[in-house]
Amino acid sequence: MELSEFKISIAEKKVPEGISVHLRALWLDASGDWQRAHDLIDQRTDRSSAALHAYLHRKEGDQWNADYWYSRAGKKRFQGTLEEEWEELTAYFLGK
C-alpha cells in the first residue's frame, strides 16, 4: 500500500484490511481518535512502537513523556511538524 492510498482510506473512513497494529494506530490518530491510537501502542516495548508512542505524546503536548519515549526508541525529538512525523512513521510502517 502506498502512503497516498493510506490517506485516501482515512478520508473515506475505511480502515484497510490486514494492516499492522502500528498502521491501525496511525490511522486512528489521523481520524481523530488519539486515545484509541495510544491504547493500541501503550503496552508495546519495541523501538518502533516507542517511536510511535513518542509521536503520540508529542501530539498530545506532553513533551516530557514524548522525550522519554524518543529515548526508548533511540531517537531525538522529531524536529519537523506533527504532520511530517506522522508521514515519516506511516511510510516506515508501510515499508517504504
N, C-alpha and C positions, 0 to 999 in steps of 0.2 A: 504494500500500500504506500502511496506517495503522501507527502505532507498535505498537498492540496486536496486529495481525496479525504483525508482525515478531517480537515477543516470543513469540507462540504458535509460530512456526516454530522458534525456539530451543528451546523446551520440547519440541517434537516431534522435534527433531534433524533437521529437513528444511530445507536451505538453499533459499531461494526462487530460482526460476529468473530469470535476466536481471538480477540486481542488480549494482550498480556494485562496483568493487574496494573502495571505501570501506565500503560496507554489508557486503560479504563480510568485511572485516577486523573490523568491529564485531560481526558475527555470530560469527566465530571467537573473538574476545575473550570475548564473553558465554558462549560454550560451553566456556570454559576453555582455549583454545589461544592464549595470548598470543603465543607465538613465531611461529606461522604468521600471526597478525594483523600482527605487526610486520614480518615478511618481505614482506608484500604492500605495505606503505606505505613501507618503509625507503628506497627509491631515488627516491621522488616528491618533487618540489621545490615544487609549487604551495602556496599559502597554506592551502587547505582540508586538503590532506594533512598539512601541517606541524601544523595544529591537532590532527588525529587522532594524529599521531606524538607530540605533546606529551602528550596524554592517556595514551597507552600507556606512556610513560616515567614519568609521574606515578604510574600504577597500579603500575608496576614498583618504584617507590620511589626512582628516580634523579632527584631534584629538579633537580640542575644541568642534566642533559640535557633534562629536561622544559622548564625555563625557556628553554633555547636554542631549542627548537622552538616554544614560545609566541612568542618574539621573532620567529622566522622567519614565523610566522603573523600577526604584527602584533597580538598579544594579550598580555594579562597573565595570570598563572597563574589558572586557574579557582578560585573560592573556595568552591564547593559541594562536595558529596560526589562520589566517583567515579561513583556510580550516576546522579546528576543530570547530570554531564558527559557520560556515555555516552548518556543520553536526549536531551540537547540536540544532541549530534553526530548521533545517529541521526535525529532529527527533521529536522535540517538536510539530511542526505544523502537523506532520503526526500522532500525538497522541501516540508516542512510549515512 
